[in-house]
Amino acid sequence: MTHPSMQLLVEEPVPGAFVWTLAETDARGRPTKVARRAPEPADSYEAALAAGTHALNVLMRAQPVPAPA
C-alpha cells in the first residue's frame, strides 16, 4: 500500500479566521476527497499552516509503510 497524495490547503472563509484542510488528490494534483479539516479556525495563516502541517505528519505516520520490494 502506498500513501495517497495529499494537499494541505489554508483558506480564510471569514476575515481573520484561517482554516486548514487535508485533501487526497488525483494523479493531476486535484483535490478529490477531504481527509481531515481543522476543528476550529486559527487566528493567523501561519498558525493554521503549522496546525495543518502537524495534522499531515500525524496522518502520514499513522499509515502503514510499504515493505521494500
C-alpha positions as CSV (number, residue, x, y, z in Angstrom):
1,M,0.0,0.0,0.0
2,T,1.3,3.5,-0.9
3,H,0.5,6.7,0.8
4,P,-2.2,8.7,-1.0
5,S,-1.1,12.1,-2.4
6,M,-2.2,14.8,-0.1
7,Q,-2.7,18.5,-0.4
8,L,-2.7,21.0,2.5
9,L,-5.0,24.0,1.9
10,V,-5.3,27.0,4.1
11,E,-8.3,29.3,3.5
12,E,-9.7,32.4,5.1
13,P,-13.5,31.9,4.8
14,V,-14.1,34.9,7.2
15,P,-11.7,37.7,7.7
16,G,-9.2,36.8,10.5
17,A,-10.3,33.1,10.7
18,F,-8.0,30.6,8.9
19,V,-9.0,27.0,8.3
20,W,-6.7,24.2,7.1
21,T,-8.0,21.2,5.1
22,L,-6.1,18.0,4.1
23,A,-7.4,16.6,0.8
24,E,-6.4,13.5,-1.1
25,T,-5.6,14.3,-4.7
26,D,-5.8,12.5,-8.0
27,A,-2.9,12.0,-10.4
28,R,-3.2,15.6,-11.7
29,G,-3.0,17.0,-8.2
30,R,-6.7,18.0,-8.0
31,P,-8.4,17.5,-4.6
32,T,-10.8,14.6,-4.7
33,K,-11.6,13.8,-1.1
34,V,-11.3,15.6,2.3
35,A,-9.2,13.6,4.7
36,R,-9.2,16.0,7.6
37,R,-10.3,19.5,8.4
38,A,-9.4,22.0,11.2
39,P,-11.8,21.5,14.2
40,E,-11.8,25.3,14.6
41,P,-10.3,28.3,12.8
42,A,-6.9,29.8,13.7
43,D,-6.2,33.5,14.2
44,S,-3.4,33.6,11.6
45,Y,-2.4,32.0,8.4
46,E,0.9,30.8,10.0
47,A,-0.9,29.1,12.9
48,A,-3.3,27.3,10.5
49,L,-0.4,26.3,8.3
50,A,1.5,24.9,11.3
51,A,-1.5,23.0,12.6
52,G,-2.3,21.6,9.2
53,T,1.3,20.5,8.7
54,H,1.2,18.8,12.1
55,A,-2.0,17.0,11.2
56,L,-0.5,15.9,7.9
57,N,2.5,14.5,9.7
58,V,0.3,12.6,12.2
59,L,-1.8,11.2,9.3
60,M,1.2,10.0,7.4
61,R,2.8,8.4,10.4
62,A,-0.5,6.5,11.1
63,Q,-0.4,4.9,7.6
64,P,1.4,1.6,7.3
65,V,4.7,2.0,5.4
66,P,5.0,-0.3,2.4
67,A,7.6,-3.1,2.6
68,P,10.6,-2.7,0.3
69,A,10.3,-4.7,-2.9
